[in-house]
């Protein structure tokens, strides 16, 4: 390898290892990303197209071309999730594996369909940089709340489920109640 030379393309299995090492080092975690997480990263990087360990990832795919229907690249998205998990409030929950993170919305909903009402999952948002999405099972439907962290200094909640702020406020308070009652220790730093 030539110093300071970045190859134009690498095999997915090599990049997967690099992303895993980068994540572990930056987030300071003792465990590897799960196989499901790495498969999801591959799915995003290859834009939903089939891929294998030997599939080629180009520099353009990685950090020049925007993801499908997004205004950001794969690297911008990945790096924003990494920075979110470096935040001290989020990091400890990642370390406790209370945040699932890298999982698709359909996979998340499939898992939640098998759970009781009130069960929720934290995953990285596909549409917002540096954001966690809270998916909650409510009877036969789902409530989606997005917790967006900007510059690791404050959390802002937004909702795509409704434009009615009062309805959103009630849903957010209900999600907070679920979090407080069912996950008392995991998320107590976020709420008073």
C-alpha positions in Angstrom: 0.0 0.0 0.0 1.2 3.5 -0.9 1.0 5.9 2.1 -1.9 8.4 1.9 -3.3 6.6 -1.1 -7.0 5.7 -0.9 -8.1 2.9 -3.3 -11.0 3.8 -5.6 -12.7 0.5 -4.8 -12.6 -2.3 -2.1 -14.4 -5.5 -1.5 -17.4 -5.3 0.9 -15.8 -7.7 3.5 -12.8 -5.4 3.8 -14.9 -2.3 4.2 -17.2 -4.1 6.6 -14.2 -4.9 8.9 -13.0 -1.2 8.7 -16.5 0.1 9.6 -16.7 -2.3 12.5 -13.2 -1.3 13.8 -14.0 2.4 13.3 -17.2 2.0 15.3 -15.6 0.1 18.1 -12.7 2.6 18.4 -14.8 5.8 18.2 -17.8 4.6 20.3 -15.3 2.9 22.8 -17.3 -0.3 22.9 -16.0 -3.7 23.7 -18.2 -5.6 21.3 -18.4 -5.9 17.5 -21.4 -4.7 15.5 -23.8 -7.6 15.1 -24.1 -9.6 11.9 -27.5 -8.1 11.4 -26.1 -4.6 11.9 -23.3 -5.2 9.3 -25.8 -6.7 6.9 -28.0 -3.6 7.3 -25.0 -1.4 6.6 -24.3 -3.4 3.4 -28.0 -3.1 2.4 -27.8 0.7 2.7 -24.5 1.0 1.0 -25.6 -1.2 -2.0 -28.9 0.7 -2.1 -31.0 -2.4 -1.5 -29.4 -4.3 -4.3 -28.0 -7.9 -3.8 -24.4 -8.1 -2.6 -21.9 -10.6 -1.2 -18.7 -10.4 0.7 -16.8 -10.0 -2.6 -19.0 -7.2 -4.0 -17.1 -4.1 -4.9 -17.7 -0.8 -3.1 -16.5 2.2 -5.0 -15.5 5.5 -3.4 -18.4 7.1 -5.2 -20.9 4.7 -3.6 -19.3 5.3 -0.2 -18.9 9.1 -0.1 -19.9 10.8 -3.3 -23.3 9.6 -4.4 -26.3 10.3 -2.2 -28.4 7.4 -0.8 -31.7 6.8 -2.6 -34.2 9.6 -2.0 -31.8 11.3 0.5 -29.6 14.4 0.4 -26.6 12.7 2.1 -24.1 9.9 1.3 -23.6 6.6 3.1 -20.5 7.9 4.9 -22.3 11.1 6.1 -25.2 8.9 7.5 -22.8 6.4 9.1 -20.6 9.1 10.6 -23.6 11.0 12.0 -24.8 7.8 13.8 -21.3 7.3 15.1 -21.2 10.8 16.5 -24.6 10.4 18.1 -23.4 7.3 19.9 -20.2 9.1 21.1 -22.5 11.5 23.0 -22.3 10.5 26.7 -26.1 10.3 27.1 -26.4 7.9 24.2 -23.2 6.0 24.6 -24.0 4.3 27.8 -27.2 3.0 26.3 -25.3 1.7 23.3 -22.9 0.0 25.7 -25.8 -1.6 27.6 -27.1 -2.7 24.1 -30.4 -0.9 24.8 -30.2 0.7 21.4 -30.7 -1.7 18.4 -29.5 1.0 16.0 -28.7 -0.6 12.6 -32.0 -2.3 11.6 -34.4 -1.5 8.8 -37.9 -0.1 9.5 -39.6 -3.3 8.1 -37.4 -5.6 10.2 -38.0 -3.5 13.3 -41.8 -3.6 12.7 -41.7 -7.4 12.1 -39.9 -7.9 15.5 -42.3 -5.5 17.2 -45.4 -7.3 15.7 -44.5 -10.3 17.8 -44.3 -8.3 21.0 -46.9 -6.8 23.4 -48.3 -3.4 23.0 -46.0 -0.8 24.6 -42.8 -2.5 23.4 -40.5 -0.2 21.6 -37.2 -0.2 19.8 -34.6 2.4 19.2 -33.1 2.4 15.7 -31.0 4.9 13.6 -33.2 7.1 11.4 -32.9 6.6 7.7 -34.1 10.1 6.9 -32.4 12.3 9.5 -28.6 12.5 10.1 -27.6 11.7 13.6 -31.0 10.7 14.8 -32.6 7.9 16.7 -36.1 6.7 15.8 -38.3 5.2 18.5 -40.7 2.7 17.1 -43.4 1.6 19.5 -46.0 -1.2 19.2 -49.4 0.2 20.0 -52.2 -2.4 19.8 -52.1 -3.2 16.0 -50.3 0.0 14.8 -47.0 1.7 15.4 -46.1 5.2 16.7 -42.9 6.8 15.3 -41.0 9.4 17.2 -37.7 10.8 16.1 -35.2 12.0 18.6 -32.7 14.2 16.9 -29.4 15.1 18.5 -27.7 18.2 17.1 -24.0 18.8 18.0 -24.4 16.5 21.0 -25.7 19.3 23.2 -29.5 18.9 23.2 -32.3 16.5 22.1 -35.3 17.7 20.0 -38.3 15.5 19.3 -40.1 15.7 16.1 -42.9 13.5 14.7 -43.8 12.5 11.2 -46.9 10.7 12.4 -49.0 13.9 12.8 -48.9 17.7 12.3 -51.1 18.1 15.3 -48.6 19.3 18.0 -51.0 18.3 20.8 -51.4 14.8 19.5 -47.6 14.5 19.1 -47.1 15.9 22.6 -49.5 13.2 24.0 -47.8 10.5 22.0 -44.4 11.6 23.1 -45.5 11.8 26.8 -46.9 8.3 26.4 -43.6 7.0 25.0 -41.8 8.7 27.8 -44.2 7.1 30.3 -43.5 3.7 28.7 -39.8 4.3 28.8 -39.9 5.4 32.4 -42.2 2.6 33.6 -40.7 -0.3 31.6 -37.1 0.8 31.2 -36.6 2.8 34.4 -32.9 2.5 34.6 -32.0 2.5 30.9 -33.3 6.0 30.0 -33.6 7.9 33.3 -31.0 10.5 32.3 -33.2 11.8 29.4 -36.3 12.6 31.5 -36.9 14.3 34.8 
